Amino acid sequence: MFELILYEYRARKLFLLLIPLLIVVQKGIIEREEAYLTRKFGNDYMSYQPQVRRWF
């Protein structure tokens, strides 16, 4: 029983860490990269964006 409680505690803790990580990835990496690619490639990149997904 104790092992199950410990497992649930660790799972909740990891889940709570996942939320800030996803925010950092979205804001700090993906959006910055998209802005850079838009500046670098302009309309070619903007027409490419709707053809692909943002996440894996």
VMD Tcl script that draws the C-alpha trace (Angstrom):
set ca {
  {0.00 0.00 0.00}
  {2.82 2.39 0.89}
  {4.48 1.79 -2.48}
  {1.29 2.83 -4.28}
  {1.05 6.04 -2.27}
  {4.70 6.82 -2.98}
  {4.20 6.10 -6.67}
  {1.16 8.42 -6.84}
  {3.06 11.17 -5.02}
  {5.97 10.95 -7.49}
  {3.62 10.82 -10.47}
  {1.82 13.99 -9.33}
  {5.12 15.74 -8.71}
  {6.38 14.85 -12.18}
  {3.11 15.95 -13.75}
  {3.33 19.31 -12.00}
  {6.86 19.74 -13.36}
  {5.67 18.87 -16.86}
  {3.37 21.90 -17.10}
  {6.12 24.55 -16.67}
  {8.37 22.56 -18.98}
  {5.76 22.64 -21.75}
  {5.32 26.39 -21.27}
  {9.07 26.93 -21.55}
  {9.26 24.79 -24.68}
  {6.32 26.62 -26.28}
  {7.39 30.17 -25.40}
  {11.14 29.84 -25.21}
  {11.85 27.54 -28.13}
  {8.97 27.05 -30.57}
  {7.66 30.60 -30.79}
  {11.17 32.08 -30.97}
  {12.17 29.65 -33.69}
  {9.02 30.38 -35.69}
  {9.69 34.12 -35.47}
  {13.28 33.58 -36.62}
  {12.21 31.38 -39.53}
  {9.55 33.90 -40.56}
  {12.16 36.67 -40.63}
  {14.66 34.52 -42.50}
  {12.39 32.90 -45.11}
  {9.38 35.23 -45.15}
  {6.43 34.17 -47.30}
  {7.97 30.78 -48.13}
  {7.93 29.82 -44.47}
  {4.49 31.30 -43.87}
  {3.04 29.18 -46.68}
  {4.88 26.12 -45.31}
  {3.52 26.49 -41.75}
  {-0.08 25.35 -42.42}
  {1.24 22.16 -44.06}
  {3.02 20.88 -40.94}
  {2.17 20.39 -37.26}
  {3.92 22.42 -34.58}
  {4.48 19.46 -32.25}
  {5.67 15.94 -32.97}
}
mol new
graphics top color blue
foreach p $ca { graphics top sphere $p radius 0.5 }
foreach p [lrange $ca 0 end-1] q [lrange $ca 1 end] { graphics top cylinder $p $q radius 0.2 }
display resetview
